[in-house]
Amino acid sequence: MLTARRRDALDAVAATCKGVKAEIVTADLGKPDAAHALWAAATASGPIDILINNAGFGYFRRFDEVDWSRDAELIQLNMTSLVALARCFVDAHKGGAAPAHMLNIASTDAYQSVPNMALYAASKAFVRNFSEGLHDEYRGSPLSVTCISPGGTDTAFHAASGGGDYSWIASASTKSAAFVAQAGVHEMRAGKRTVIPGLFNKLTCFGVRFLSRRLASQVATVVLGKPRLALPARSAT
Ligand SMILES: NC(=O)c1ccc[n+]([C@@H]2O[C@H](COP(=O)([O-])OP(=O)(O)OC[C@H]3O[C@@H](n4cnc5c(N)ncnc54)[C@H](OP(=O)(O)O)[C@@H]3O)[C@@H](O)[C@H]2O)c1
């Protein structure tokens, strides 16, 4: 079951799914109540045993330079819809004996504050704390919850976010989407609590414990560079 806003993009992904039946439900999870409607539509044809909460966006821009409507959409998509889907999934599996897996996508930005991505980083800290808490609540049961925190990943995210001219460190540590997805699915199936794909990203998230929070924030500013002048128009409405 694949979901996002753009049907044509989902059709293209479905065409690459060999050996499995891929169904599509379009949804705009940046809108209130879309998550419950999605869950109802997605489960109409049968139960769901794996939930991957991947959809999310961020913008690389100072807070006061972005419309409130975009902030509200970010909060809805990155946090509220994720929690709503998590709740539907947990309710569906409560007391069940069959294995069920939830994979939530946070970010290495969950490990510190990030100037010019302040709300995005805060939303990912929320996803991380929420997911790790759920993992511990359901430890020992057939329901496992895994949080993956990728670092820079080569996707459409950066063009859409108005990503800046990243430093060589950020560029050199960028991973492919396939690498990140494989790590996430592998560790989710193993019932792991937390995944940080890539050695550099693991070291960064570990090392940040030894910096003051202010210094970690300053380092993030240097690593990410400056925002581009114009924020791109939204890819879908
Ligand atoms: N790329 C990175 O460096 C990086 C690093 C750490 C974490 N992440 C996280 O990884 C996740 C995936 O991002 P990505 O890098 O693959 O970015 P992406 O290429 O922009 O993909 C975002 C996906 O989310 C969907 N989506 C966006 N808004 C949506 C909405 N309102 N309702 C439903 N679906 C929506 C998009 O499809 P439609 O546009 O068709 O809706 C697309 O499939 C996000 O949670 C992101 O925060 C990314």
The ligand as a Tripos MOL2 file, in Angstrom:
@<TRIPOS>MOLECULE
LIG
   48    52     1     0     0
SMALL
NO_CHARGES

@<TRIPOS>ATOM
      1 N1         16.6570   13.6680    2.3890 N.am      1 LIG1
      2 C1         17.2780   13.8230    3.5470 C.2       1 LIG1
      3 O1         18.4480   14.2980    3.6140 O.2       1 LIG1
      4 C2         16.6030   13.3880    4.8330 C.ar      1 LIG1
      5 C3         17.3820   13.2770    5.9810 C.ar      1 LIG1
      6 C4         16.7930   12.8820    7.1600 C.ar      1 LIG1
      7 C5         15.4430   12.5770    7.1930 C.ar      1 LIG1
      8 N2         14.6800   12.7020    6.0610 N.ar      1 LIG1
      9 C6         13.2590   12.3770    6.1500 C.3       1 LIG1
     10 O2         12.9740   11.3220    5.2560 O.3       1 LIG1
     11 C7         11.5970   11.3370    4.9320 C.3       1 LIG1
     12 C8         11.4380   11.1970    3.4350 C.3       1 LIG1
     13 O3         11.9600   12.3890    2.8220 O.3       1 LIG1
     14 P1         12.7620   12.3630    1.4630 P.3       1 LIG1
     15 O4         14.1600   12.7550    1.7380 O.co2     1 LIG1
     16 O5         12.5240   11.0900    0.7060 O.co2     1 LIG1
     17 O6         12.0570   13.6050    0.7540 O.3       1 LIG1
     18 P2         11.2190   13.6860   -0.5930 P.3       1 LIG1
     19 O7         12.0030   13.1130   -1.7170 O.co2     1 LIG1
     20 O8         10.7620   15.0990   -0.6700 O.co2     1 LIG1
     21 O9          9.9740   12.7110   -0.3300 O.3       1 LIG1
     22 C9          8.9430   13.0700    0.5390 C.3       1 LIG1
     23 C10         7.8250   12.0620    0.3720 C.3       1 LIG1
     24 O10         6.7450   12.4350    1.2370 O.3       1 LIG1
     25 C11         5.5610   12.6240    0.4480 C.3       1 LIG1
     26 N3          4.8010   13.7300    1.0100 N.ar      1 LIG1
     27 C12         5.2300   15.0170    1.1590 C.ar      1 LIG1
     28 N4          4.2460   15.7740    1.6560 N.ar      1 LIG1
     29 C13         3.1780   14.9580    1.8330 C.ar      1 LIG1
     30 C14         1.8510   15.1600    2.2790 C.ar      1 LIG1
     31 N5          1.4240   16.3840    2.6660 N.pl3     1 LIG1
     32 N6          1.0020   14.0990    2.3350 N.ar      1 LIG1
     33 C15         1.4200   12.8690    1.9390 C.ar      1 LIG1
     34 N7          2.6610   12.6190    1.4870 N.ar      1 LIG1
     35 C16         3.5240   13.6580    1.4260 C.ar      1 LIG1
     36 C17         6.0610   12.9530   -0.9590 C.3       1 LIG1
     37 O11         5.1320   12.6220   -1.9770 O.3       1 LIG1
     38 P3          4.1140   13.7430   -2.5840 P.3       1 LIG1
     39 O12         4.9100   14.9790   -2.8430 O.co2     1 LIG1
     40 O13         3.5650   13.1080   -3.8140 O.co2     1 LIG1
     41 O14         3.0600   13.9350   -1.5460 O.co2     1 LIG1
     42 C18         7.2890   12.0390   -1.0440 C.3       1 LIG1
     43 O15         6.8850   10.7260   -1.3540 O.3       1 LIG1
     44 C19        11.0340   12.6500    5.4870 C.3       1 LIG1
     45 O16        10.3600   12.3920    6.6990 O.3       1 LIG1
     46 C20        12.2860   13.4730    5.7490 C.3       1 LIG1
     47 O17        12.0980   14.4290    6.7780 O.3       1 LIG1
     48 C21        15.2330   13.0980    4.8740 C.ar      1 LIG1
@<TRIPOS>BOND
     1     1     2 1
     2     2     3 2
     3     2     4 1
     4     4     5 ar
     5     4    48 ar
     6     5     6 ar
     7     6     7 ar
     8     7     8 ar
     9     8     9 1
    10     8    48 ar
    11     9    10 1
    12     9    46 1
    13    10    11 1
    14    11    12 1
    15    11    44 1
    16    12    13 1
    17    13    14 1
    18    14    15 2
    19    14    16 1
    20    14    17 1
    21    17    18 1
    22    18    19 2
    23    18    20 1
    24    18    21 1
    25    21    22 1
    26    22    23 1
    27    23    24 1
    28    23    42 1
    29    24    25 1
    30    25    26 1
    31    25    36 1
    32    26    27 ar
    33    26    35 ar
    34    27    28 ar
    35    28    29 ar
    36    29    30 ar
    37    29    35 ar
    38    30    31 1
    39    30    32 ar
    40    32    33 ar
    41    33    34 ar
    42    34    35 ar
    43    36    37 1
    44    36    42 1
    45    37    38 1
    46    38    39 2
    47    38    40 1
    48    38    41 1
    49    42    43 1
    50    44    45 1
    51    44    46 1
    52    46    47 1
@<TRIPOS>SUBSTRUCTURE
     1 LIG1         1 GROUP 0 **** ****
